Amino acid sequence: MSKVPAFTLMLFLFCIVPMVNAEKIEHLWAYNINDFRVIDISSNDELISVGIGQTINGTWTEGGIVVLSLNGRQMWNYTGDFGYCYTAISNNSYIATGCRDGTIMLFDKNGNLLWKFNAMTKVKRVAISEDGSIVAASSYDGNLYVFSREGLKWKRYLEDKLAGVSISKDNQLIAVGGFSGYVYILSLNGEILGAYLTKMPVFAVDFDKTYVVAGDYNGTVVYLSPNGTLIWKIQLRGSIWDLETFGGKILVGTANGDFSLLSNNGNILWEEHLGNTTKIGVFDVSIFKRYLVGVAVDTENGGGGIYLVDENETILWKFEKADEYFLSVDSNNNQIIVGTSIWDNKRKAWNKSKIYAFGIVENKTKKKTCGVGFILIGVLVAIVLTKKLMRD
């Protein structure tokens, strides 16, 4: 009689044991942007905004933004004699743009220009709040410009060329880095709440709730209170090009190719060198679902790649090209978006830029269900076996 329970147990397990699909990464689409260099990418769950620029014989000429749908179709673009443009998109698809010629703009998702302002100096970075109600732009003339959806709210002169800029999630604080090495923290009405001096220019700034995380070109990461008091600092091995905070952790990309994960209490969790040479620099970083994403550039020979790493420091996937500079990356809930460009040495110009989109098919656990017919067959087999055993 023991064979009957064994068979029925096998049938039962076959019907309910979860079936796990292997996770894989798919290349979804590519979009070509000819005769421009990719400067910056910002995306949400509706649109992708790409900042572009062109340099010919060392002179920046035309620039602007190209806005794509999540399936890689161009929705609209806005270009002109801007040189190059940075871009940032809010959760509700307001798009801010700051350009080399000093032009700062805000668009709605349909491409309607809501306002346009000229700072008459280079704009180095632009940030927008999650709800699209605040835009902040850093400039070479030392002014931090802050806007509402209606236009300029205020500007604050900080006696410094300004670089990286960020807005806190609660819309109460703005942090901006300077070429002098200062990190400035301001209230929404322009009051300077604090400042901290690092050693070299600060291009990477982000908020961890109301705390400020900043990285300088000396490789120093500082963690500051809302009034600019130093909580901790860590020395990494290369100039910090980008950083991003998430879930009590800090992801950092450096010029020597290190992809580093820090805790927000000041510990280095790990450092991973991306790429195959010592001339690799991690140009941009992003967070995609539970994965860490970095784009690396071979600063000597050109080329580079995009790398997907888990929080245990394992490189799960990479996509590399020998002739394409990997320059910017961003993520939304559905896709990893990366921008590449090719340098034409004969023309001394950028051309054949591409926007790639990649998606991850998640592990899906589902119960295997048995049809009624299959179950009836199993029952009949069990009855036959039972009768046979009884005869034996």
ABEGO torsion letter per residue (X at the ends): XAAAAAAAAAAAAAAABBBBBBBBBBBABBBBBBGBBBABBBBBAABBBBBBBBBBGGBBBBBEBBBBBAAGBBABBBBBBAGBBBBBBBAAGBBBBBBAAGBBBBBBAAGBBABBBBAGBBBABBBBBAAGABBBBBBAAGBBBBBBAAEBABBBBAGBBBBBBBBBAAGABBBBBBAAGBBBBBBAAGBBABBBBBABBBABBBBBEABBBBBBAAGBBBBBBAAGBBABBBBBABBBABBBBBGGBBBBBBAAGBBBBBBAAGBBABBBBBEABAABBBABBBBBEABBBBBBBBAAAEEEBBBBBBAAGBBABBBBBAABBBABBBBBAABBBBBBBBBBAAAGBBBGBBBBBBBBBBBBBBBBBBBAAAAAAAAAAAAAAAAAAAAX
